[in-house]
Amino acid sequence: MSGEASHLTPLESRKQRLIAESELNRAELSEEWRTMTHEAGGLARRVKTVGRWSSAAVLLVVGVLGLRRGPRAVGVKSGWFPGILNGVRLASVIWLAFRERNGT
């Protein structure tokens, strides 16, 4: 190249600019993809947390409703044993809901 002047034709110059622009676009796309996957992971964690909380809440509501209603026949007094069973059932529902929420 000593003594030779390197002159690019307009077409070659345009080609080099397009190649450089393409490389910049690839790098930008790669960075956007990394950002998007990171954000999707955060969203998935939040959805999982909401799912756990809602599951625990549903179990708690079902347990409370089961305790309040209980199996009673019309005109028949319920004894102490069904009340204890309902209490144990409610306690187990609450325990399972909190255990699931804590991930153990």
C-alpha positions as YAML, in Angstrom:
chain: A
units: angstrom
residues:
- id: 1
  name: MET
  ca: [0.00, 0.00, 0.00]
- id: 2
  name: SER
  ca: [2.96, 2.32, 0.06]
- id: 3
  name: GLY
  ca: [2.37, 4.99, -2.49]
- id: 4
  name: GLU
  ca: [-1.01, 3.63, -3.46]
- id: 5
  name: ALA
  ca: [-4.06, 5.63, -2.60]
- id: 6
  name: SER
  ca: [-6.94, 3.48, -1.44]
- id: 7
  name: HIS
  ca: [-10.05, 4.90, -2.94]
- id: 8
  name: LEU
  ca: [-13.35, 3.19, -2.41]
- id: 9
  name: THR
  ca: [-16.08, 3.33, -4.93]
- id: 10
  name: PRO
  ca: [-19.40, 4.70, -3.68]
- id: 11
  name: LEU
  ca: [-20.81, 1.20, -3.79]
- id: 12
  name: GLU
  ca: [-17.97, -0.24, -1.67]
- id: 13
  name: SER
  ca: [-18.29, 2.63, 0.79]
- id: 14
  name: ARG
  ca: [-22.04, 2.05, 1.10]
- id: 15
  name: LYS
  ca: [-21.43, -1.67, 1.60]
- id: 16
  name: GLN
  ca: [-18.98, -1.00, 4.48]
- id: 17
  name: ARG
  ca: [-21.41, 1.42, 6.13]
- id: 18
  name: LEU
  ca: [-24.21, -1.15, 5.89]
- id: 19
  name: ILE
  ca: [-21.97, -3.84, 7.40]
- id: 20
  name: ALA
  ca: [-21.03, -1.54, 10.29]
- id: 21
  name: GLU
  ca: [-24.67, -0.58, 10.84]
- id: 22
  name: SER
  ca: [-25.66, -4.24, 10.79]
- id: 23
  name: GLU
  ca: [-23.10, -5.04, 13.49]
- id: 24
  name: LEU
  ca: [-24.43, -2.19, 15.65]
- id: 25
  name: ASN
  ca: [-27.99, -3.45, 15.17]
- id: 26
  name: ARG
  ca: [-26.93, -6.98, 16.16]
- id: 27
  name: ALA
  ca: [-25.28, -5.70, 19.34]
- id: 28
  name: GLU
  ca: [-28.35, -3.61, 20.19]
- id: 29
  name: LEU
  ca: [-30.69, -6.54, 19.55]
- id: 30
  name: SER
  ca: [-28.55, -8.78, 21.74]
- id: 31
  name: GLU
  ca: [-28.68, -6.27, 24.61]
- id: 32
  name: GLU
  ca: [-32.45, -5.82, 24.23]
- id: 33
  name: TRP
  ca: [-32.88, -9.60, 24.26]
- id: 34
  name: ARG
  ca: [-30.87, -9.90, 27.50]
- id: 35
  name: THR
  ca: [-32.95, -7.13, 29.08]
- id: 36
  name: MET
  ca: [-36.20, -8.74, 27.95]
- id: 37
  name: THR
  ca: [-35.27, -12.19, 29.31]
- id: 38
  name: HIS
  ca: [-34.23, -10.62, 32.62]
- id: 39
  name: GLU
  ca: [-37.55, -8.76, 32.87]
- id: 40
  name: ALA
  ca: [-39.48, -11.91, 31.91]
- id: 41
  name: GLY
  ca: [-37.75, -13.79, 34.72]
- id: 42
  name: GLY
  ca: [-38.73, -11.08, 37.20]
- id: 43
  name: LEU
  ca: [-42.31, -11.18, 35.96]
- id: 44
  name: ALA
  ca: [-42.39, -14.97, 36.29]
- id: 45
  name: ARG
  ca: [-41.17, -14.71, 39.90]
- id: 46
  name: ARG
  ca: [-43.89, -12.16, 40.70]
- id: 47
  name: VAL
  ca: [-46.59, -14.32, 39.08]
- id: 48
  name: LYS
  ca: [-45.37, -17.31, 41.06]
- id: 49
  name: THR
  ca: [-45.53, -15.30, 44.29]
- id: 50
  name: VAL
  ca: [-49.05, -14.09, 43.52]
- id: 51
  name: GLY
  ca: [-50.03, -17.67, 42.74]
- id: 52
  name: ARG
  ca: [-48.73, -18.89, 46.07]
- id: 53
  name: TRP
  ca: [-50.50, -16.13, 47.98]
- id: 54
  name: SER
  ca: [-53.78, -16.69, 46.16]
- id: 55
  name: SER
  ca: [-53.54, -20.43, 46.71]
- id: 56
  name: ALA
  ca: [-52.94, -19.88, 50.41]
- id: 57
  name: ALA
  ca: [-55.83, -17.41, 50.59]
- id: 58
  name: VAL
  ca: [-58.21, -19.83, 48.87]
- id: 59
  name: LEU
  ca: [-57.21, -22.63, 51.23]
- id: 60
  name: LEU
  ca: [-57.71, -20.35, 54.20]
- id: 61
  name: VAL
  ca: [-61.16, -19.22, 53.02]
- id: 62
  name: VAL
  ca: [-62.22, -22.80, 52.31]
- id: 63
  name: GLY
  ca: [-61.03, -23.85, 55.75]
- id: 64
  name: VAL
  ca: [-62.87, -21.01, 57.48]
- id: 65
  name: LEU
  ca: [-66.05, -21.69, 55.54]
- id: 66
  name: GLY
  ca: [-65.79, -25.39, 56.34]
- id: 67
  name: LEU
  ca: [-65.41, -24.58, 60.01]
- id: 68
  name: ARG
  ca: [-68.36, -22.19, 60.00]
- id: 69
  name: ARG
  ca: [-70.76, -24.44, 58.13]
- id: 70
  name: GLY
  ca: [-69.79, -27.88, 59.32]
- id: 71
  name: PRO
  ca: [-71.84, -31.00, 58.61]
- id: 72
  name: ARG
  ca: [-75.11, -30.42, 60.46]
- id: 73
  name: ALA
  ca: [-78.43, -32.10, 59.95]
- id: 74
  name: VAL
  ca: [-81.61, -30.13, 60.43]
- id: 75
  name: GLY
  ca: [-82.82, -30.26, 64.02]
- id: 76
  name: VAL
  ca: [-79.84, -32.27, 65.26]
- id: 77
  name: LYS
  ca: [-77.35, -30.83, 67.72]
- id: 78
  name: SER
  ca: [-73.75, -31.32, 66.82]
- id: 79
  name: GLY
  ca: [-71.50, -32.69, 69.50]
- id: 80
  name: TRP
  ca: [-68.03, -31.66, 70.51]
- id: 81
  name: PHE
  ca: [-66.29, -34.18, 68.22]
- id: 82
  name: PRO
  ca: [-67.37, -32.61, 64.86]
- id: 83
  name: GLY
  ca: [-66.27, -29.22, 66.22]
- id: 84
  name: ILE
  ca: [-62.83, -30.61, 67.06]
- id: 85
  name: LEU
  ca: [-62.58, -32.23, 63.62]
- id: 86
  name: ASN
  ca: [-63.45, -28.95, 61.94]
- id: 87
  name: GLY
  ca: [-60.86, -27.14, 64.07]
- id: 88
  name: VAL
  ca: [-58.18, -29.67, 63.15]
- id: 89
  name: ARG
  ca: [-59.18, -29.43, 59.49]
- id: 90
  name: LEU
  ca: [-58.88, -25.64, 59.60]
- id: 91
  name: ALA
  ca: [-55.52, -25.82, 61.39]
- id: 92
  name: SER
  ca: [-54.18, -28.24, 58.78]
- id: 93
  name: VAL
  ca: [-55.36, -26.01, 55.93]
- id: 94
  name: ILE
  ca: [-53.70, -22.97, 57.51]
- id: 95
  name: TRP
  ca: [-50.51, -24.92, 58.21]
- id: 96
  name: LEU
  ca: [-50.31, -26.22, 54.63]
- id: 97
  name: ALA
  ca: [-50.99, -22.75, 53.21]
- id: 98
  name: PHE
  ca: [-48.21, -21.13, 55.22]
- id: 99
  name: ARG
  ca: [-45.82, -24.00, 54.62]
- id: 100
  name: GLU
  ca: [-46.40, -23.72, 50.87]
- id: 101
  name: ARG
  ca: [-45.95, -19.96, 51.00]
- id: 102
  name: ASN
  ca: [-42.60, -20.33, 52.72]
- id: 103
  name: GLY
  ca: [-41.51, -22.95, 50.20]
- id: 104
  name: THR
  ca: [-40.72, -25.71, 52.68]
...
